[in-house]
Amino acid sequence: MKKKIFLLGLISLFGMMNAQRVQKGEAQVNAGIGLANGWGMPVYAGFDYGIHNDITIGAEASFTTEKYTGDIKGTWIGIGVNGNYHFNTLFKIPNKWDIYAGVTLAYNSFSYKYKGSDYDYFGGESSGVGFAGQAGARYYFTDHFGVNVEFGGGTIASGGKAGITYKF
């Protein structure tokens, strides 16, 4: 019974806190895991900075590795910059939620090793720079901590990703 009362109290406390999304001049970091069909399970970390109450710019990096049949091992690294528009003001969404969409310019490097030596499986066309769009949401439990989910992007975790957010 004490555990239930404690859990109910925690939930109530989180509900009463005035959690708020990133505003102009504030920053946040994001980290978590991604989805990449057949490319292992990527990890990612990113940073966002508010240049306007509804606009952030940021940077992100992601990494994954996967061992395939035989002696082939693939490694993927993605590094990108992004800009997002946050729809809270436009649609009057409470600030403990953060609904956004934007674009990413990213460089992705794909490399393979075969029996300890480099192996160019894609004929030199596997790495490069490109644009991609993303859409996502965050929910802040407190003024500083939240969870995030995003689809799209431009890095190896662009199939989708989920993680935690810490706002400074």
Secondary structure, DSSP 8 states (H G I E B T S, - for coil): -HHHHHHHHHHHHHHHS------TT-EEEEEEEE--TTS---EEEEEEEEEETTEEEEEEEEEEEEE-STTEEEEEEEEEEEEEEE-HHHHT--TTEEEEEEEEEEEEEEEEEETTEE--TTTT-S-EEEEEEEEEEEEESSSSEEEEEEEE-SSTTTT-EEEEEEE-
